[in-house]
Amino acid sequence: MQIAAGPVTKTIAAINIVVAVIMLIPGLYEPLTIAGALIPARFSMGDAVFGDVGYMLPAWLTPISSAFLHGGILHVALNMLMLLMVGANLERVLGSKGIAIIYAAGIFAAALTQFASDPQSAVPVVGASGAISALFASHMQLFPRNRPKAWGAVSGKLIHSLQLLAAWIAFNLMMGFVGPGIGVNIAIWAHIGGFIAGLLLTWPLLNWRYRNA
């Protein structure tokens, strides 16, 4: 039985699609990207190094704004497909507040790790992939194909989380190596940071939701 996406998942997808359509208007893609992208150098060196490049949102807002900007139709389509794939089940289990918290945490964790990986980078970073990585981590924990057994005092849940993290890091490092060769720059550290946020928050949020059950 197919489960319909919940209100938070639908709202996030709708906002991303509307912004993507607006960015298709001739002449808007570049200024919107400059205005709202996460640019690590803005935090480490300030805006003065960019000179007069037009309007830019305050740097502290760009971790949020960048998560709703994409590098084209294919980029937003793939991200929204992944969002809808995992969002329906997650919102059903964690509730609207739970999935919103994980998504927001993924946004900020992705921005922080991307900044930490190269604080002086002037390359604009856009996309919801970091936040969606947090949802993927949560979904993989809650809906595993199999869960390892405990190793002594180490719980099966912790072992599973560490296995997922190791696999996710390996996958993203591979994509980071292959991506430039096919003309695609992938913010692998944003993906990894978002994934860690999802791993850390899933069980606490699940326990919190059903605390009175």
KEVO-182288 format. One record per residue: residue in one letter; x, y, z of N, C-alpha, C, O in turn. Coordinates in steps of 0.1 Angstrom, whole numbers, padded with zeros to 4 digits, always signed. Layout:
! KEVO-182288
AXYZXYZXYZXYZ/...
END
This chain:
! KEVO-182288
M+0008-0012+0000+0000+0000+0000+0009+0012+0000+0018+0014+0008/Q+0006+0021-0009+0014+0034-0010+0009+0044+0001-0003+0046+0003/I+0019+0050+0007+0016+0059+0018+0018+0074+0013+0029+0077+0007/A+0008+0082+0014+0009+0096+0009+0018+0104+0018+0019+0102+0030/A+0025+0113+0012+0034+0122+0019+0026+0131+0029+0015+0135+0026/G+0032+0134+0040+0026+0142+0050+0027+0157+0047+0034+0160+0037/P+0021+0166+0055+0021+0180+0052+0035+0186+0052+0038+0195+0044/V+0044+0182+0061+0057+0188+0061+0065+0184+0049+0072+0193+0042/T+0065+0172+0045+0072+0167+0033+0066+0174+0021+0074+0178+0012/K+0053+0175+0020+0047+0182+0008+0051+0197+0008+0054+0202-0003/T+0051+0203+0019+0054+0217+0020+0069+0220+0016+0072+0229+0008/I+0078+0212+0021+0092+0213+0017+0094+0211+0002+0101+0219-0005/A+0087+0201-0004+0088+0198-0018+0083+0210-0026+0088+0214-0036/A+0071+0215-0022+0065+0226-0029+0073+0238-0029+0075+0245-0040/I+0079+0242-0018+0088+0254-0017+0100+0252-0027+0103+0261-0034/N+0106+0241-0026+0117+0238-0035+0114+0239-0050+0121+0245-0058/I+0102+0234-0053+0098+0234-0067+0094+0248-0072+0098+0252-0083/V+0087+0256-0063+0084+0270-0067+0097+0278-0069+0098+0285-0078/V+0106+0276-0060+0119+0284-0061+0126+0280-0074+0132+0288-0081/A+0126+0267-0077+0133+0262-0089+0126+0268-0102+0133+0272-0111/V+0113+0269-0102+0106+0275-0113+0109+0290-0114+0112+0295-0125/I+0110+0297-0103+0113+0311-0103+0128+0313-0109+0130+0322-0116/M+0137+0304-0105+0150+0305-0110+0152+0303-0125+0162+0306-0131/L+0141+0297-0131+0141+0295-0146+0138+0308-0153+0141+0308-0165/I+0133+0318-0147+0130+0331-0153+0143+0336-0158+0153+0338-0150/P+0144+0340-0171+0157+0345-0177+0162+0356-0168+0156+0366-0165/G+0175+0355-0165+0182+0366-0158+0182+0364-0143+0189+0372-0136/L+0175+0355-0138+0173+0353-0123+0182+0343-0117+0186+0344-0105/Y+0187+0333-0125+0194+0322-0119+0207+0327-0112+0209+0323-0100/E+0215+0334-0119+0228+0338-0113+0226+0348-0101+0233+0345-0091/P+0218+0358-0102+0217+0367-0090+0211+0360-0078+0215+0363-0067/L+0201+0351-0081+0195+0344-0069+0205+0334-0063+0206+0333-0051/T+0213+0328-0071+0224+0319-0066+0234+0327-0058+0237+0323-0047/I+0238+0338-0063+0248+0346-0056+0242+0352-0043+0249+0352-0032/A+0229+0355-0043+0223+0361-0032+0221+0351-0020+0222+0355-0009/G+0218+0339-0024+0213+0329-0013+0222+0317-0011+0219+0309-0002/A+0232+0315-0020+0240+0303-0018+0249+0304-0006+0252+0314-0001/L+0252+0292+0000+0262+0291+0010+0276+0293+0004+0280+0284-0004/I+0283+0303+0008+0297+0305+0003+0306+0306+0016+0306+0316+0023/P+0313+0295+0018+0321+0295+0031+0330+0307+0033+0331+0311+0045/A+0335+0313+0023+0345+0324+0024+0338+0336+0030+0344+0345+0036/R+0325+0337+0029+0317+0348+0035+0318+0348+0050+0319+0358+0056/F+0319+0336+0056+0320+0335+0070+0334+0337+0075+0337+0342+0086/S+0344+0332+0067+0358+0333+0071+0365+0346+0068+0374+0350+0075/M+0361+0352+0057+0368+0364+0052+0359+0377+0051+0364+0388+0048/G+0346+0375+0052+0336+0386+0051+0333+0389+0036+0338+0383+0027/D+0323+0397+0034+0318+0400+0021+0326+0409+0013+0325+0410+0001/A+0335+0417+0019+0343+0426+0012+0352+0420+0001+0355+0427-0009/V+0356+0408+0003+0364+0401-0007+0357+0399-0020+0364+0396-0030/F+0344+0400-0020+0337+0397-0032+0334+0410-0041+0330+0409-0052/G+0337+0422-0035+0335+0434-0042+0320+0436-0044+0312+0432-0036/D+0317+0444-0054+0303+0447-0057+0297+0436-0067+0298+0437-0079/V+0290+0426-0061+0284+0415-0069+0269+0416-0068+0263+0406-0073/G+0264+0427-0064+0249+0428-0063+0245+0424-0049+0252+0423-0039/Y+0231+0422-0048+0225+0419-0035+0229+0405-0030+0228+0396-0037/M+0232+0404-0017+0235+0391-0011+0228+0391+0003+0228+0400+0010/L+0221+0380+0005+0215+0378+0019+0225+0378+0029+0237+0375+0027/P+0222+0382+0042+0232+0381+0053+0237+0367+0053+0230+0357+0051/A+0250+0365+0056+0257+0352+0055+0250+0342+0065+0249+0331+0061/W+0245+0347+0076+0239+0338+0086+0226+0332+0081+0222+0321+0086/L+0220+0338+0071+0208+0332+0065+0210+0322+0054+0202+0314+0051/T+0222+0322+0049+0225+0314+0037+0225+0298+0039+0222+0291+0030/P+0228+0293+0052+0226+0279+0053+0212+0275+0050+0209+0264+0045/I+0202+0283+0053+0188+0280+0051+0184+0283+0036+0179+0274+0029/S+0188+0295+0031+0184+0298+0018+0190+0289+0007+0184+0285-0003/S+0203+0285+0010+0210+0276+0000+0203+0263-0001+0204+0256-0012/A+0196+0258+0010+0190+0245+0009+0177+0245+0001+0171+0234-0002/F+0173+0257-0004+0161+0258-0012+0164+0263-0026+0155+0266-0034/L+0177+0263-0029+0182+0267-0042+0188+0255-0049+0194+0246-0042/H+0187+0253-0062+0193+0242-0069+0199+0246-0082+0197+0257-0087/G+0208+0237-0086+0216+0240-0098+0209+0235-0111+0216+0232-0121/G+0196+0236-0112+0189+0232-0124+0178+0222-0121+0176+0218-0110/I+0170+0219-0132+0158+0211-0131+0162+0197-0126+0155+0191-0118/L+0172+0191-0132+0176+0178-0129+0180+0177-0114+0177+0167-0107/H+0187+0187-0109+0192+0187-0095+0180+0187-0086+0179+0179-0076/V+0170+0196-0088+0159+0197-0079+0150+0185-0081+0144+0180-0071/A+0148+0180-0093+0140+0168-0095+0145+0156-0087+0137+0149-0081/L+0158+0153-0088+0164+0142-0081+0162+0144-0066+0159+0134-0059/N+0165+0156-0061+0164+0158-0046+0149+0156-0042+0147+0150-0031/M+0140+0162-0049+0126+0160-0045+0121+0146-0046+0112+0142-0038/L+0126+0139-0056+0122+0125-0057+0127+0117-0044+0119+0109-0039/M+0139+0120-0040+0145+0113-0028+0137+0117-0016+0135+0109-0007/L+0134+0130-0015+0126+0135-0004+0113+0128-0003+0109+0124+0008/L+0106+0127-0014+0092+0120-0013+0094+0105-0011+0085+0099-0005/M+0105+0099-0015+0107+0085-0013+0107+0082+0002+0102+0072+0007/V+0115+0090+0010+0117+0086+0024+0108+0095+0033+0105+0090+0044/G+0103+0106+0028+0096+0115+0037+0082+0110+0042+0078+0112+0053/A+0076+0102+0033+0062+0097+0036+0063+0088+0049+0056+0089+0058/N+0072+0078+0048+0073+0069+0059+0078+0076+0072+0073+0073+0083/L+0088+0085+0070+0094+0091+0082+0083+0100+0089+0082+0100+0101/E+0076+0108+0081+0066+0116+0087+0055+0108+0094+0049+0113+0104/R+0052+0097+0089+0042+0088+0095+0047+0083+0109+0039+0082+0118/V+0060+0080+0110+0065+0074+0122+0070+0085+0132+0067+0084+0144/L+0077+0095+0127+0082+0105+0136+0073+0117+0138+0075+0125+0147/G+0063+0118+0130+0053+0129+0131+0059+0142+0123+0070+0142+0119/S+0050+0152+0122+0054+0164+0114+0065+0171+0121+0074+0176+0115/K+0064+0172+0135+0075+0179+0142+0088+0172+0141+0099+0178+0139/G+0088+0159+0142+0100+0151+0142+0107+0152+0129+0119+0154+0128/I+0100+0151+0117+0107+0152+0104+0111+0166+0102+0122+0168+0095/A+0104+0176+0107+0108+0190+0105+0121+0192+0113+0130+0199+0108/I+0122+0187+0125+0135+0189+0133+0147+0182+0126+0157+0188+0125/I+0145+0170+0121+0156+0163+0114+0160+0171+0102+0172+0172+0099/Y+0150+0175+0094+0153+0183+0082+0161+0195+0085+0171+0198+0078/A+0156+0203+0095+0163+0215+0098+0177+0213+0104+0186+0220+0100/A+0178+0202+0112+0192+0199+0117+0201+0195+0106+0213+0198+0106/G+0195+0188+0096+0204+0184+0085+0209+0196+0077+0220+0196+0072/I+0200+0206+0076+0204+0218+0069+0216+0225+0075+0226+0228+0069/F+0216+0226+0089+0226+0233+0096+0239+0225+0097+0250+0230+0096/A+0237+0212+0099+0248+0203+0100+0256+0202+0087+0268+0202+0087/A+0248+0202+0076+0254+0202+0063+0262+0214+0060+0274+0214+0055/A+0257+0226+0064+0264+0238+0062+0276+0239+0070+0287+0244+0066/L+0275+0234+0083+0287+0235+0092+0298+0226+0087+0310+0231+0087/T+0295+0214+0083+0306+0205+0078+0312+0209+0065+0324+0208+0062/Q+0303+0215+0056+0308+0220+0043+0318+0232+0046+0328+0233+0039/F+0314+0241+0055+0323+0252+0059+0336+0247+0065+0347+0251+0061/A+0335+0237+0074+0347+0232+0081+0357+0225+0071+0369+0225+0073/S+0351+0219+0060+0360+0212+0050+0368+0222+0042+0379+0218+0038/D+0364+0234+0040+0371+0244+0032+0366+0258+0035+0359+0263+0028/P+0371+0264+0047+0365+0276+0051+0367+0288+0042+0360+0298+0042/Q+0377+0287+0033+0380+0299+0024+0375+0297+0010+0378+0304+0001/S+0367+0286+0008+0361+0284-0005+0351+0295-0009+0343+0299-0001/A+0353+0299-0021+0343+0309-0027+0333+0303-0037+0326+0310-0044/V+0333+0290-0037+0324+0282-0046+0310+0282-0039+0309+0277-0028/P+0300+0287-0046+0286+0286-0040+0281+0272-0039+0283+0264-0048/V+0275+0269-0027+0270+0256-0025+0254+0257-0024+0249+0265-0016/V+0247+0250-0032+0233+0250-0032+0227+0236-0032+0234+0226-0036/G+0215+0235-0027+0208+0222-0028+0203+0217-0015+0209+0220-0004/A+0193+0208-0015+0187+0202-0003+0194+0189+0001+0189+0182+0010/S+0204+0185-0006+0210+0172-0004+0214+0169+0010+0213+0158+0015/G+0220+0179+0017+0225+0177+0030+0213+0174+0040+0214+0165+0048/A+0202+0182+0038+0190+0179+0047+0184+0166+0043+0179+0159+0052/I+0184+0162+0030+0178+0149+0026+0187+0138+0031+0182+0127+0034/S+0200+0140+0032+0209+0130+0037+0205+0127+0052+0206+0115+0056/A+0201+0137+0059+0196+0135+0073+0184+0126+0073+0183+0117+0082/L+0175+0128+0064+0163+0120+0063+0167+0105+0059+0161+0096+0064/F+0176+0104+0050+0181+0091+0046+0186+0083+0058+0183+0071+0060/A+0194+0090+0066+0200+0083+0078+0189+0079+0087+0190+0067+0092/S+0179+0087+0089+0168+0083+0098+0160+0072+0092+0157+0062+0099/H+0157+0072+0079+0150+0061+0073+0157+0048+0073+0151+0038+0076/M+0170+0048+0071+0178+0036+0071+0178+0030+0085+0179+0018+0087/Q+0178+0038+0096+0178+0033+0109+0164+0027+0113+0163+0016+0119/L+0153+0034+0109+0140+0030+0112+0134+0018+0104+0126+0011+0108/F+0139+0017+0091+0134+0007+0082+0146-0001+0076+0148-0001+0064/P+0154-0008+0085+0165-0016+0080+0161-0029+0074+0151-0035+0077/R+0169-0033+0064+0167-0047+0059+0170-0057+0069+0163-0067+0071/N+0181-0055+0076+0184-0063+0088+0192-0055+0098+0199-0045+0094/R+0191-0058+0110+0199-0051+0121+0209-0060+0127+0205-0071+0132/P+0221-0056+0128+0231-0065+0134+0228-0067+0149+0222-0059+0156/K+0233-0079+0154+0232-0082+0168+0242-0074+0176+0252-0069+0171/A+0239-0073+0189+0248-0066+0198+0262-0073+0199+0262-0086+0198/W+0272-0065+0201+0285-0071+0203+0289-0068+0218+0294-0057+0221/G+0286-0077+0226+0289-0075+0240+0280-0064+0246+0268-0064+0245/A+0287-0053+0251+0280-0042+0257+0276-0032+0246+0268-0022+0249/V+0280-0034+0234+0277-0025+0223+0264-0029+0216+0263-0040+0211/S+0254-0020+0217+0240-0024+0212+0240-0025+0197+0249-0020+0189/G+0231-0033+0192+0229-0035+0178+0226-0022+0171+0229-0020+0159/K+0218-0013+0177+0215+0000+0171+0227+0008+0169+0228+0014+0158/L+0237+0008+0178+0249+0016+0176+0257+0010+0165+0263+0017+0157/I+0258-0003+0165+0266-0010+0154+0260-0007+0141+0267-0004+0131/H+0247-0007+0140+0240-0004+0127+0243+0010+0123+0245+0013+0111/S+0242+0020+0132+0245+0034+0129+0259+0036+0124+0261+0043+0114/L+0268+0029+0130+0282+0031+0126+0285+0024+0112+0292+0029+0104/Q+0278+0013+0110+0279+0007+0097+0273+0016+0086+0279+0018+0075/L+0262+0022+0089+0255+0031+0079+0264+0043+0077+0266+0047+0065/L+0270+0049+0087+0279+0060+0086+0291+0057+0077+0295+0065+0068/A+0297+0045+0080+0309+0041+0072+0306+0040+0058+0313+0044+0049/A+0294+0033+0055+0290+0031+0041+0287+0045+0034+0291+0047+0022/W+0281+0054+0041+0277+0067+0036+0290+0075+0033+0290+0082+0022/I+0299+0075+0042+0312+0082+0039+0319+0077+0027+0324+0084+0019/A+0320+0063+0027+0327+0057+0015+0320+0060+0002+0327+0063-0008/F+0307+0060+0002+0299+0063-0010+0302+0077-0014+0304+0080-0026/N+0301+0087-0005+0303+0101-0009+0317+0104-0013+0319+0112-0021/L+0327+0098-0006+0341+0100-0010+0343+0095-0025+0350+0101-0033/M+0337+0084-0028+0337+0079-0042+0331+0088-0051+0336+0091-0062/M+0319+0094-0048+0312+0103-0056+0320+0116-0058+0321+0122-0069/G+0327+0120-0047+0335+0132-0048+0347+0130-0057+0352+0140-0063/F+0352+0118-0058+0363+0115-0067+0359+0114-0081+0366+0119-0090/V+0347+0108-0083+0342+0106-0097+0336+0118-0103+0337+0121-0115/G+0329+0126-0094+0321+0137-0099+0328+0147-0108+0323+0150-0119/P+0340+0152-0104+0346+0162-0112+0350+0157-0126+0350+0164-0136/G+0352+0144-0127+0355+0138-0140+0344+0138-0150+0346+0138-0162/I+0331+0139-0145+0319+0140-0153+0313+0154-0153+0302+0156-0157/G+0321+0163-0147+0316+0177-0147+0306+0181-0136+0298+0190-0138/V+0306+0173-0125+0297+0175-0114+0304+0177-0101+0312+0169-0097/N+0302+0189-0095+0308+0191-0082+0298+0188-0071+0287+0193-0071/I+0302+0179-0063+0293+0173-0052+0298+0178-0039+0310+0176-0035/A+0289+0184-0031+0293+0188-0017+0292+0176-0008+0283+0175+0000/I+0303+0168-0009+0302+0155-0001+0302+0157+0014+0296+0149+0021/W+0309+0168+0019+0309+0170+0033+0296+0175+0039+0292+0172+0050/A+0288+0182+0030+0275+0186+0034+0266+0173+0035+0258+0172+0045/H+0268+0164+0026+0260+0151+0027+0264+0143+0040+0255+0138+0047/I+0277+0143+0043+0281+0135+0054+0276+0142+0067+0272+0135+0077/G+0277+0155+0068+0273+0163+0080+0258+0161+0082+0253+0159+0093/G+0250+0162+0071+0235+0160+0073+0232+0146+0077+0223+0144+0086/F+0239+0136+0072+0237+0122+0075+0240+0120+0090+0232+0113+0097/I+0250+0126+0095+0253+0124+0110+0242+0130+0118+0239+0124+0129/A+0237+0142+0114+0226+0148+0122+0214+0138+0122+0208+0137+0133/G+0211+0132+0111+0200+0122+0111+0202+0110+0120+0193+0106+0127/L+0215+0105+0120+0218+0094+0128+0216+0097+0143+0211+0089+0151/L+0220+0109+0147+0220+0113+0161+0206+0116+0166+0203+0114+0178/L+0197+0121+0157+0184+0125+0162+0173+0115+0161+0163+0117+0168/T+0175+0105+0153+0163+0096+0150+0158+0090+0163+0146+0091+0165/W+0166+0082+0170+0160+0075+0182+0155+0085+0193+0145+0082+0199/P+0163+0096+0196+0157+0105+0206+0144+0111+0202+0135+0112+0210/L+0142+0114+0189+0129+0119+0185+0118+0109+0185+0107+0112+0188/L+0122+0097+0181+0112+0086+0182+0107+0083+0196+0095+0082+0199/N+0117+0083+0205+0114+0081+0220+0105+0092+0225+0096+0090+0233/W+0109+0105+0221+0102+0116+0225+0087+0116+0220+0078+0120+0228/R+0085+0112+0208+0071+0112+0203+0063+0102+0210+0051+0105+0213/Y+0068+0091+0213+0060+0080+0220+0063+0079+0235+0062+0068+0241/R+0068+0090+0241+0071+0090+0255+0060+0086+0264+0062+0081+0275/N+0048+0089+0260+0036+0086+0269+0028+0074+0264+0017+0071+0269/A+0034+0067+0254+0026+0055+0249+0027+0044+0259+0022+0033+0256/
END
